[in-house]
Amino acid sequence: MYLWIVIAAVAAVQGARFYLQWEAGRETRQKAVEKKRAEDQRAVELLGGNRFEILEFYASPGVIARGASVTLCYGVSNAKSVRLDPPAGDIWPALNHCLEASPTKDTTYTLTAQDAQGNTKTATVKVLVR
């Protein structure tokens, strides 16, 4: 009978220990989630916040040899859709996205972004082909 009391006491202590560790882990995970949420919110605020903006649009390099490719990069905030003219691959609203293009002559690319209310913004970049 004493053996059962000892076993019950050990089980109770182990159960309490397990619960306390689980609770501490839950609090740690919750704090990590809250920290990540705050960091993400700060990033959005720094990169345009609630404003509808074209944050960046550039070509690298700006001058290429015939047959070479160029990297076109853009970033938009709070856009519902984006379009690139002339087309150069798949694009979508993103804070930062890059794609490759291979123009055969000097080309001016126009990025057009549209928000949910139908407002549009545009930016251009010219790639020279030598």
N, CA, C and O atoms as a GROMACS GRO file, in nm:
protein
  520
    1MET      N    1   0.080  -0.118   0.000
    1MET     CA    2   0.000   0.000   0.000
    1MET      C    3   0.086   0.127   0.000
    1MET      O    4   0.055   0.224  -0.069
    2TYR      N    5   0.193   0.126   0.077
    2TYR     CA    6   0.284   0.241   0.076
    2TYR      C    7   0.346   0.261  -0.061
    2TYR      O    8   0.373   0.374  -0.103
    3LEU      N    9   0.367   0.151  -0.130
    3LEU     CA   10   0.424   0.158  -0.265
    3LEU      C   11   0.333   0.240  -0.356
    3LEU      O   12   0.382   0.320  -0.435
    4TRP      N   13   0.201   0.221  -0.346
    4TRP     CA   14   0.106   0.295  -0.429
    4TRP      C   15   0.106   0.444  -0.393
    4TRP      O   16   0.088   0.529  -0.481
    5ILE      N   17   0.125   0.475  -0.270
    5ILE     CA   18   0.130   0.616  -0.229
    5ILE      C   19   0.255   0.682  -0.287
    5ILE      O   20   0.250   0.794  -0.336
    6VAL      N   21   0.368   0.609  -0.282
    6VAL     CA   22   0.493   0.660  -0.338
    6VAL      C   23   0.478   0.678  -0.489
    6VAL      O   24   0.520   0.780  -0.544
    7ILE      N   25   0.420   0.579  -0.556
    7ILE     CA   26   0.401   0.588  -0.702
    7ILE      C   27   0.310   0.706  -0.736
    7ILE      O   28   0.340   0.781  -0.829
    8ALA      N   29   0.201   0.725  -0.662
    8ALA     CA   30   0.109   0.836  -0.685
    8ALA      C   31   0.179   0.970  -0.663
    8ALA      O   32   0.158   1.064  -0.739
    9ALA      N   33   0.262   0.979  -0.558
    9ALA     CA   34   0.334   1.103  -0.530
    9ALA      C   35   0.434   1.134  -0.642
    9ALA      O   36   0.444   1.249  -0.685
   10VAL      N   37   0.507   1.033  -0.688
   10VAL     CA   38   0.604   1.053  -0.798
   10VAL      C   39   0.530   1.094  -0.925
   10VAL      O   40   0.575   1.183  -0.996
   11ALA      N   41   0.417   1.029  -0.952
   11ALA     CA   42   0.338   1.064  -1.071
   11ALA      C   43   0.288   1.208  -1.062
   11ALA      O   44   0.290   1.281  -1.162
   12ALA      N   45   0.243   1.249  -0.944
   12ALA     CA   46   0.194   1.386  -0.926
   12ALA      C   47   0.305   1.487  -0.947
   12ALA      O   48   0.285   1.590  -1.011
   13VAL      N   49   0.424   1.458  -0.892
   13VAL     CA   50   0.538   1.548  -0.909
   13VAL      C   51   0.578   1.555  -1.056
   13VAL      O   52   0.602   1.664  -1.108
   14GLN      N   53   0.584   1.441  -1.124
   14GLN     CA   54   0.620   1.439  -1.266
   14GLN      C   55   0.515   1.512  -1.350
   14GLN      O   56   0.548   1.586  -1.443
   15GLY      N   57   0.388   1.491  -1.316
   15GLY     CA   58   0.281   1.560  -1.388
   15GLY      C   59   0.290   1.710  -1.371
   15GLY      O   60   0.274   1.785  -1.468
   16ALA      N   61   0.316   1.754  -1.251
   16ALA     CA   62   0.330   1.898  -1.225
   16ALA      C   63   0.450   1.954  -1.298
   16ALA      O   64   0.444   2.064  -1.353
   17ARG      N   65   0.559   1.881  -1.300
   17ARG     CA   66   0.680   1.923  -1.371
   17ARG      C   67   0.655   1.935  -1.521
   17ARG      O   68   0.695   2.032  -1.585
   18PHE      N   69   0.587   1.834  -1.576
   18PHE     CA   70   0.553   1.835  -1.718
   18PHE      C   71   0.465   1.956  -1.752
   18PHE      O   72   0.489   2.024  -1.851
   19TYR      N   73   0.364   1.981  -1.669
   19TYR     CA   74   0.273   2.093  -1.691
   19TYR      C   75   0.347   2.226  -1.688
   19TYR      O   76   0.324   2.312  -1.773
   20LEU      N   77   0.435   2.244  -1.591
   20LEU     CA   78   0.510   2.369  -1.580
   20LEU      C   79   0.601   2.391  -1.701
   20LEU      O   80   0.613   2.504  -1.749
   21GLN      N   81   0.664   2.284  -1.749
   21GLN     CA   82   0.748   2.296  -1.869
   21GLN      C   83   0.662   2.331  -1.991
   21GLN      O   84   0.701   2.414  -2.073
   22TRP      N   85   0.547   2.266  -2.002
   22TRP     CA   86   0.458   2.293  -2.114
   22TRP      C   87   0.411   2.438  -2.110
   22TRP      O   88   0.409   2.505  -2.214
   23GLU      N   89   0.374   2.485  -1.994
   23GLU     CA   90   0.326   2.622  -1.977
   23GLU      C   91   0.436   2.723  -2.013
   23GLU      O   92   0.410   2.824  -2.079
   24ALA      N   93   0.558   2.695  -1.968
   24ALA     CA   94   0.671   2.785  -2.000
   24ALA      C   95   0.695   2.786  -2.151
   24ALA      O   96   0.722   2.892  -2.208
   25GLY      N   97   0.687   2.672  -2.215
   25GLY     CA   98   0.704   2.664  -2.359
   25GLY      C   99   0.596   2.740  -2.434
   25GLY      O  100   0.622   2.806  -2.534
   26ARG      N  101   0.472   2.729  -2.384
   26ARG     CA  102   0.360   2.799  -2.447
   26ARG      C  103   0.381   2.950  -2.439
   26ARG      O  104   0.358   3.022  -2.536
   27GLU      N  105   0.424   2.998  -2.324
   27GLU     CA  106   0.450   3.142  -2.307
   27GLU      C  107   0.562   3.188  -2.398
   27GLU      O  108   0.555   3.296  -2.456
   28THR      N  109   0.667   3.106  -2.411
   28THR     CA  110   0.779   3.140  -2.499
   28THR      C  111   0.732   3.147  -2.644
   28THR      O  112   0.769   3.239  -2.716
   29ARG      N  113   0.652   3.050  -2.686
   29ARG     CA  114   0.600   3.051  -2.823
   29ARG      C  115   0.512   3.172  -2.847
   29ARG      O  116   0.520   3.235  -2.953
   30GLN      N  117   0.429   3.206  -2.751
   30GLN     CA  118   0.340   3.322  -2.765
   30GLN      C  119   0.421   3.451  -2.776
   30GLN      O  120   0.389   3.537  -2.857
   31LYS      N  121   0.526   3.464  -2.696
   31LYS     CA  122   0.611   3.583  -2.703
   31LYS      C  123   0.680   3.591  -2.838
   31LYS      O  124   0.693   3.699  -2.894
   32ALA      N  125   0.724   3.477  -2.892
   32ALA     CA  126   0.789   3.474  -3.023
   32ALA      C  127   0.692   3.516  -3.133
   32ALA      O  128   0.729   3.590  -3.224
   33VAL      N  129   0.568   3.470  -3.124
   33VAL     CA  130   0.466   3.509  -3.222
   33VAL      C  131   0.439   3.659  -3.215
   33VAL      O  132   0.430   3.725  -3.318
   34GLU      N  133   0.427   3.712  -3.095
   34GLU     CA  134   0.403   3.855  -3.078
   34GLU      C  135   0.520   3.938  -3.130
   34GLU      O  136   0.500   4.043  -3.191
   35LYS      N  137   0.641   3.892  -3.107
   35LYS     CA  138   0.760   3.962  -3.157
   35LYS      C  139   0.762   3.961  -3.308
   35LYS      O  140   0.790   4.064  -3.370
   36LYS      N  141   0.734   3.847  -3.370
   36LYS     CA  142   0.732   3.835  -3.516
   36LYS      C  143   0.624   3.927  -3.575
   36LYS      O  144   0.648   3.994  -3.675
   37ARG      N  145   0.507   3.930  -3.514
   37ARG     CA  146   0.399   4.016  -3.561
   37ARG      C  147   0.441   4.163  -3.556
   37ARG      O  148   0.415   4.238  -3.650
   38ALA      N  149   0.505   4.204  -3.448
   38ALA     CA  150   0.552   4.342  -3.435
   38ALA      C  151   0.659   4.374  -3.539
   38ALA      O  152   0.658   4.482  -3.598
   39GLU      N  153   0.751   4.280  -3.562
   39GLU     CA  154   0.855   4.301  -3.664
   39GLU      C  155   0.794   4.312  -3.803
   39GLU      O  156   0.835   4.397  -3.882
   40ASP      N  157   0.697   4.226  -3.834
   40ASP     CA  158   0.630   4.231  -3.964
   40ASP      C  159   0.557   4.363  -3.982
   40ASP      O  160   0.562   4.423  -4.089
   41GLN      N  161   0.488   4.409  -3.878
   41GLN     CA  162   0.416   4.536  -3.886
   41GLN      C  163   0.513   4.651  -3.909
   41GLN      O  164   0.485   4.740  -3.988
   42ARG      N  165   0.626   4.648  -3.841
   42ARG     CA  166   0.727   4.752  -3.859
   42ARG      C  167   0.782   4.750  -4.001
   42ARG      O  168   0.802   4.856  -4.061
   43ALA      N  169   0.805   4.631  -4.056
   43ALA     CA  170   0.854   4.619  -4.194
   43ALA      C  171   0.754   4.677  -4.292
   43ALA      O  172   0.791   4.749  -4.385
   44VAL      N  173   0.627   4.647  -4.272
   44VAL     CA  174   0.523   4.701  -4.361
   44VAL      C  175   0.519   4.852  -4.351
   44VAL      O  176   0.508   4.921  -4.453
   45GLU      N  177   0.529   4.907  -4.230
   45GLU     CA  178   0.528   5.052  -4.212
   45GLU      C  179   0.649   5.116  -4.280
   45GLU      O  180   0.635   5.220  -4.344
   46LEU      N  181   0.766   5.054  -4.266
   46LEU     CA  182   0.886   5.109  -4.328
   46LEU      C  183   0.880   5.098  -4.480
   46LEU      O  184   0.938   5.181  -4.550
   47LEU      N  185   0.811   4.996  -4.530
   47LEU     CA  186   0.806   4.973  -4.674
   47LEU      C  187   0.676   5.021  -4.737
   47LEU      O  188   0.635   4.970  -4.841
   48GLY      N  189   0.611   5.116  -4.676
   48GLY     CA  190   0.494   5.173  -4.739
   48GLY      C  191   0.373   5.179  -4.650
   48GLY      O  192   0.277   5.251  -4.681
   49GLY      N  193   0.373   5.107  -4.542
   49GLY     CA  194   0.260   5.112  -4.450
   49GLY      C  195   0.129   5.081  -4.518
   49GLY      O  196   0.120   4.985  -4.594
   50ASN      N  197   0.029   5.162  -4.492
   50ASN     CA  198  -0.101   5.144  -4.553
   50ASN      C  199  -0.115   5.221  -4.684
   50ASN      O  200  -0.222   5.222  -4.745
   51ARG      N  201  -0.009   5.286  -4.726
   51ARG     CA  202  -0.012   5.363  -4.850
   51ARG      C  203   0.002   5.271  -4.970
   51ARG      O  204   0.070   5.169  -4.964
   52PHE      N  205  -0.064   5.307  -5.077
   52PHE     CA  206  -0.049   5.240  -5.206
   52PHE      C  207   0.069   5.306  -5.277
   52PHE      O  208   0.063   5.424  -5.313
   53GLU      N  209   0.176   5.229  -5.296
   53GLU     CA  210   0.299   5.285  -5.352
   53GLU      C  211   0.372   5.185  -5.440
   53GLU      O  212   0.361   5.064  -5.420
   54ILE      N  213   0.445   5.236  -5.537
   54ILE     CA  214   0.550   5.158  -5.603
   54ILE      C  215   0.675   5.193  -5.524
   54ILE      O  216   0.724   5.306  -5.530
   55LEU      N  217   0.727   5.097  -5.453
   55LEU     CA  218   0.840   5.122  -5.364
   55LEU      C  219   0.972   5.128  -5.439
   55LEU      O  220   1.062   5.206  -5.405
   56GLU      N  221   0.983   5.045  -5.543
   56GLU     CA  222   1.106   5.042  -5.622
   56GLU      C  223   1.076   4.980  -5.758
   56GLU      O  224   0.985   4.899  -5.772
   57PHE      N  225   1.155   5.019  -5.856
   57PHE     CA  226   1.151   4.958  -5.989
   57PHE      C  227   1.282   4.992  -6.056
   57PHE      O  228   1.309   5.109  -6.084
   58TYR      N  229   1.365   4.891  -6.081
   58TYR     CA  230   1.496   4.916  -6.139
   58TYR      C  231   1.543   4.798  -6.223
   58TYR      O  232   1.491   4.687  -6.212
   59ALA      N  233   1.642   4.825  -6.307
   59ALA     CA  234   1.703   4.723  -6.392
   59ALA      C  235   1.850   4.711  -6.354
   59ALA      O  236   1.918   4.810  -6.326
   60SER      N  237   1.898   4.589  -6.352
   60SER     CA  238   2.039   4.566  -6.321
   60SER      C  239   2.095   4.459  -6.414
   60SER      O  240   2.046   4.346  -6.412
   61PRO      N  241   2.193   4.491  -6.493
   61PRO     CA  242   2.251   4.624  -6.516
   61PRO      C  243   2.160   4.705  -6.607
   61PRO      O  244   2.067   4.651  -6.666
   62GLY      N  245   2.186   4.833  -6.617
   62GLY     CA  246   2.105   4.922  -6.701
   62GLY      C  247   2.145   4.920  -6.846
   62GLY      O  248   2.070   4.962  -6.933
   63VAL      N  249   2.267   4.871  -6.872
   63VAL     CA  250   2.317   4.858  -7.009
   63VAL      C  251   2.365   4.714  -7.025
   63VAL      O  252   2.442   4.664  -6.944
   64ILE      N  253   2.318   4.648  -7.133
   64ILE     CA  254   2.357   4.509  -7.158
   64ILE      C  255   2.406   4.492  -7.300
   64ILE      O  256   2.378   4.574  -7.387
   65ALA      N  257   2.478   4.385  -7.322
   65ALA     CA  258   2.519   4.349  -7.458
   65ALA      C  259   2.404   4.275  -7.526
   65ALA      O  260   2.323   4.210  -7.460
   66ARG      N  261   2.398   4.285  -7.659
   66ARG     CA  262   2.293   4.216  -7.733
   66ARG      C  263   2.299   4.067  -7.701
   66ARG      O  264   2.406   4.006  -7.706
   67GLY      N  265   2.184   4.007  -7.667
   67GLY     CA  266   2.176   3.866  -7.632
   67GLY      C  267   2.190   3.838  -7.483
   67GLY      O  268   2.166   3.726  -7.438
   68ALA      N  269   2.228   3.939  -7.408
   68ALA     CA  270   2.241   3.921  -7.262
   68ALA      C  271   2.105   3.945  -7.196
   68ALA      O  272   2.010   3.990  -7.260
   69SER      N  273   2.098   3.914  -7.068
   69SER     CA  274   1.973   3.937  -6.996
   69SER      C  275   1.993   4.043  -6.889
   69SER      O  276   2.105   4.073  -6.847
   70VAL      N  277   1.883   4.098  -6.846
   70VAL     CA  278   1.880   4.201  -6.743
   70VAL      C  279   1.786   4.154  -6.633
   70VAL      O  280   1.689   4.082  -6.659
   71THR      N  281   1.813   4.194  -6.511
   71THR     CA  282   1.723   4.163  -6.400
   71THR      C  283   1.639   4.286  -6.373
   71THR      O  284   1.691   4.394  -6.345
   72LEU      N  285   1.508   4.268  -6.380
   72LEU     CA  286   1.414   4.375  -6.348
   72LEU      C  287   1.357   4.346  -6.209
   72LEU      O  288   1.305   4.237  -6.185
   73CYS      N  289   1.366   4.442  -6.119
   73CYS     CA  290   1.316   4.423  -5.982
   73CYS      C  291   1.217   4.533  -5.949
   73CYS      O  292   1.232   4.648  -5.990
   74TYR      N  293   1.113   4.495  -5.874
   74TYR     CA  294   1.013   4.592  -5.833
   74TYR      C  295   0.961   4.556  -5.695
   74TYR      O  296   0.979   4.445  -5.646
   75GLY      N  297   0.898   4.653  -5.634
   75GLY     CA  298   0.831   4.632  -5.505
   75GLY      C  299   0.712   4.726  -5.498
   75GLY      O  300   0.724   4.844  -5.531
   76VAL      N  301   0.598   4.674  -5.454
   76VAL     CA  302   0.478   4.755  -5.440
   76VAL      C  303   0.416   4.729  -5.303
   76VAL      O  304   0.435   4.622  -5.245
   77SER      N  305   0.344   4.828  -5.252
   77SER     CA  306   0.271   4.807  -5.127
   77SER      C  307   0.124   4.836  -5.152
   77SER      O  308   0.089   4.934  -5.219
   78ASN      N  309   0.040   4.750  -5.098
   78ASN     CA  310  -0.105   4.763  -5.104
   78ASN      C  311  -0.160   4.769  -5.247
   78ASN      O  312  -0.258   4.838  -5.273
   79ALA      N  313  -0.095   4.697  -5.338
   79ALA     CA  314  -0.144   4.687  -5.475
   79ALA      C  315  -0.228   4.560  -5.489
   79ALA      O  316  -0.199   4.457  -5.429
   80LYS      N  317  -0.332   4.570  -5.569
   80LYS     CA  318  -0.415   4.454  -5.599
   80LYS      C  319  -0.360   4.379  -5.720
   80LYS      O  320  -0.368   4.256  -5.727
   81SER      N  321  -0.304   4.455  -5.815
   81SER     CA  322  -0.246   4.393  -5.934
   81SER      C  323  -0.130   4.477  -5.985
   81SER      O  324  -0.120   4.596  -5.956
   82VAL      N  325  -0.043   4.412  -6.062
   82VAL     CA  326   0.068   4.481  -6.128
   82VAL      C  327   0.078   4.428  -6.271
   82VAL      O  328   0.044   4.314  -6.300
   83ARG      N  329   0.127   4.516  -6.359
   83ARG     CA  330   0.145   4.479  -6.499
   83ARG      C  331   0.277   4.537  -6.547
   83ARG      O  332   0.317   4.645  -6.504
   84LEU      N  333   0.345   4.465  -6.635
   84LEU     CA  334   0.472   4.511  -6.690
   84LEU      C  335   0.457   4.516  -6.842
   84LEU      O  336   0.417   4.419  -6.905
   85ASP      N  337   0.490   4.632  -6.899
   85ASP     CA  338   0.486   4.650  -7.044
   85ASP      C  339   0.621   4.696  -7.093
   85ASP      O  340   0.673   4.795  -7.039
   86PRO      N  341   0.682   4.632  -7.190
   86PRO     CA  342   0.636   4.508  -7.250
   86PRO      C  343   0.648   4.393  -7.149
   86PRO      O  344   0.730   4.397  -7.058
   87PRO      N  345   0.565   4.290  -7.168
   87PRO     CA  346   0.568   4.176  -7.074
   87PRO      C  347   0.706   4.110  -7.071
   87PRO      O  348   0.775   4.103  -7.172
   88ALA      N  349   0.744   4.063  -6.952
   88ALA     CA  350   0.875   3.999  -6.939
   88ALA      C  351   0.871   3.884  -6.840
   88ALA      O  352   0.972   3.852  -6.777
   89GLY      N  353   0.756   3.820  -6.826
   89GLY     CA  354   0.747   3.708  -6.733
   89GLY      C  355   0.634   3.728  -6.635
   89GLY      O  356   0.558   3.824  -6.643
   90ASP      N  357   0.624   3.634  -6.543
   90ASP     CA  358   0.517   3.638  -6.442
   90ASP      C  359   0.548   3.743  -6.336
   90ASP      O  360   0.657   3.745  -6.278
   91ILE      N  361   0.451   3.829  -6.313
   91ILE     CA  362   0.465   3.927  -6.204
   91ILE      C  363   0.337   3.926  -6.122
   91ILE      O  364   0.231   3.885  -6.170
   92TRP      N  365   0.348   3.971  -5.998
   92TRP     CA  366   0.236   3.977  -5.905
   92TRP      C  367   0.270   4.081  -5.800
   92TRP      O  368   0.387   4.118  -5.786
   93PRO      N  369   0.171   4.129  -5.726
   93PRO     CA  370   0.200   4.226  -5.620
   93PRO      C  371   0.295   4.164  -5.516
   93PRO      O  372   0.266   4.059  -5.458
   94ALA      N  373   0.406   4.230  -5.492
   94ALA     CA  374   0.506   4.181  -5.397
   94ALA      C  375   0.586   4.299  -5.344
   94ALA      O  376   0.605   4.399  -5.413
   95LEU      N  377   0.633   4.286  -5.219
   95LEU     CA  378   0.720   4.390  -5.164
   95LEU      C  379   0.854   4.392  -5.233
   95LEU      O  380   0.919   4.496  -5.240
   96ASN      N  381   0.896   4.276  -5.285
   96ASN     CA  382   1.022   4.267  -5.357
   96ASN      C  383   1.017   4.145  -5.447
   96ASN      O  384   1.004   4.033  -5.398
   97HIS      N  385   1.027   4.165  -5.578
   97HIS     CA  386   1.027   4.056  -5.673
   97HIS      C  387   1.116   4.094  -5.790
   97HIS      O  388   1.117   4.209  -5.834
   98CYS      N  389   1.192   3.997  -5.841
   98CYS     CA  390   1.280   4.020  -5.955
   98CYS      C  391   1.252   3.915  -6.062
   98CYS      O  392   1.211   3.803  -6.032
   99LEU      N  393   1.274   3.954  -6.188
   99LEU     CA  394   1.259   3.861  -6.300
   99LEU      C  395   1.363   3.895  -6.406
   99LEU      O  396   1.421   4.003  -6.406
  100GLU      N  397   1.385   3.800  -6.495
  100GLU     CA  398   1.484   3.818  -6.601
  100GLU      C  399   1.415   3.857  -6.731
  100GLU      O  400   1.305   3.809  -6.760
  101ALA      N  401   1.479   3.943  -6.808
  101ALA     CA  402   1.430   3.982  -6.940
  101ALA      C  403   1.550   3.987  -7.033
  101ALA      O  404   1.663   4.008  -6.990
  102SER      N  405   1.523   3.966  -7.161
  102SER     CA  406   1.629   3.970  -7.263
  102SER      C  407   1.587   4.057  -7.379
  102SER      O  408   1.550   4.006  -7.485
  103PRO      N  409   1.590   4.188  -7.361
  103PRO     CA  410   1.550   4.276  -7.470
  103PRO      C  411   1.653   4.272  -7.583
  103PRO      O  412   1.772   4.254  -7.559
  104THR      N  413   1.606   4.288  -7.708
  104THR     CA  414   1.696   4.285  -7.824
  104THR      C  415   1.732   4.425  -7.871
  104THR      O  416   1.819   4.441  -7.956
  105LYS      N  417   1.665   4.526  -7.816
  105LYS     CA  418   1.694   4.666  -7.848
  105LYS      C  419   1.667   4.749  -7.724
  105LYS      O  420   1.611   4.700  -7.626
  106ASP      N  421   1.707   4.876  -7.728
  106ASP     CA  422   1.678   4.965  -7.615
  106ASP      C  423   1.528   4.955  -7.583
  106ASP      O  424   1.444   4.967  -7.671
  107THR      N  425   1.498   4.933  -7.456
  107THR     CA  426   1.358   4.909  -7.416
  107THR      C  427   1.326   4.987  -7.289
  107THR      O  428   1.403   4.985  -7.193
  108THR      N  429   1.213   5.053  -7.292
  108THR     CA  430   1.162   5.118  -7.172
  108THR      C  431   1.052   5.030  -7.116
  108THR      O  432   0.950   5.007  -7.181
  109TYR      N  433   1.073   4.981  -6.994
  109TYR     CA  434   0.973   4.898  -6.927
  109TYR      C  435   0.888   4.988  -6.838
  109TYR      O  436   0.940   5.076  -6.769
  110THR      N  437   0.758   4.964  -6.841
  110THR     CA  438   0.664   5.040  -6.758
  110THR      C  439   0.595   4.944  -6.662
  110THR      O  440   0.531   4.848  -6.704
  111LEU      N  441   0.608   4.973  -6.536
  111LEU     CA  442   0.539   4.896  -6.432
  111LEU      C  443   0.414   4.976  -6.392
  111LEU      O  444   0.423   5.093  -6.356
  112THR      N  445   0.299   4.911  -6.399
  112THR     CA  446   0.173   4.974  -6.360
  112THR      C  447   0.114   4.893  -6.245
  112THR      O  448   0.095   4.772  -6.256
  113ALA      N  449   0.086   4.961  -6.137
  113ALA     CA  450   0.026   4.898  -6.020
  113ALA      C  451  -0.113   4.956  -6.001
  113ALA      O  452  -0.135   5.075  -6.026
  114GLN      N  453  -0.206   4.872  -5.956
  114GLN     CA  454  -0.342   4.917  -5.931
  114GLN      C  455  -0.384   4.870  -5.792
  114GLN      O  456  -0.357   4.756  -5.753
  115ASP      N  457  -0.452   4.958  -5.718
  115ASP     CA  458  -0.500   4.920  -5.585
  115ASP      C  459  -0.644   4.872  -5.592
  115ASP      O  460  -0.703   4.869  -5.700
  116ALA      N  461  -0.701   4.836  -5.480
  116ALA     CA  462  -0.837   4.781  -5.474
  116ALA      C  463  -0.943   4.884  -5.516
  116ALA      O  464  -1.052   4.844  -5.556
  117GLN      N  465  -0.913   5.013  -5.505
  117GLN     CA  466  -1.009   5.116  -5.543
  117GLN      C  467  -0.997   5.155  -5.690
  117GLN      O  468  -1.073   5.240  -5.737
  118GLY      N  469  -0.904   5.095  -5.763
  118GLY     CA  470  -0.887   5.127  -5.905
  118GLY      C  471  -0.785   5.235  -5.932
  118GLY      O  472  -0.764   5.270  -6.048
  119ASN      N  473  -0.720   5.289  -5.830
  119ASN     CA  474  -0.614   5.389  -5.850
  119ASN      C  475  -0.493   5.321  -5.911
  119ASN      O  476  -0.463   5.206  -5.879
  120THR      N  477  -0.423   5.392  -5.999
  120THR     CA  478  -0.304   5.335  -6.060
  120THR      C  479  -0.183   5.425  -6.038
  120THR      O  480  -0.195   5.546  -6.022
  121LYS      N  481  -0.068   5.361  -6.038
  121LYS     CA  482   0.060   5.431  -6.032
  121LYS      C  483   0.152   5.362  -6.131
  121LYS      O  484   0.141   5.241  -6.154
  122THR      N  485   0.242   5.438  -6.190
  122THR     CA  486   0.336   5.381  -6.287
  122THR      C  487   0.477   5.426  -6.257
  122THR      O  488   0.501   5.530  -6.195
  123ALA      N  489   0.570   5.343  -6.303
  123ALA     CA  490   0.712   5.376  -6.296
  123ALA      C  491   0.776   5.317  -6.421
  123ALA      O  492   0.729   5.217  -6.475
  124THR      N  493   0.883   5.379  -6.467
  124THR     CA  494   0.951   5.330  -6.585
  124THR      C  495   1.100   5.313  -6.558
  124THR      O  496   1.158   5.378  -6.471
  125VAL      N  497   1.158   5.223  -6.636
  125VAL     CA  498   1.302   5.205  -6.634
  125VAL      C  499   1.346   5.171  -6.777
  125VAL      O  500   1.279   5.094  -6.847
  126LYS      N  501   1.456   5.229  -6.820
  126LYS     CA  502   1.506   5.207  -6.956
  126LYS      C  503   1.628   5.118  -6.951
  126LYS      O  504   1.719   5.140  -6.871
  127VAL      N  505   1.630   5.017  -7.039
  127VAL     CA  506   1.744   4.926  -7.052
  127VAL      C  507   1.806   4.954  -7.189
  127VAL      O  508   1.737   4.948  -7.291
  128LEU      N  509   1.934   4.984  -7.191
  128LEU     CA  510   2.006   5.008  -7.316
  128LEU      C  511   2.074   4.880  -7.361
  128LEU      O  512   2.135   4.809  -7.281
  129VAL      N  513   2.064   4.851  -7.493
  129VAL     CA  514   2.126   4.732  -7.551
  129VAL      C  515   2.234   4.779  -7.646
  129VAL      O  516   2.207   4.854  -7.740
  130ARG      N  517   2.355   4.734  -7.624
  130ARG     CA  518   2.471   4.775  -7.707
  130ARG      C  519   2.526   4.659  -7.785
  130ARG      O  520   2.623   4.676  -7.860
   0.00000   0.00000   0.00000
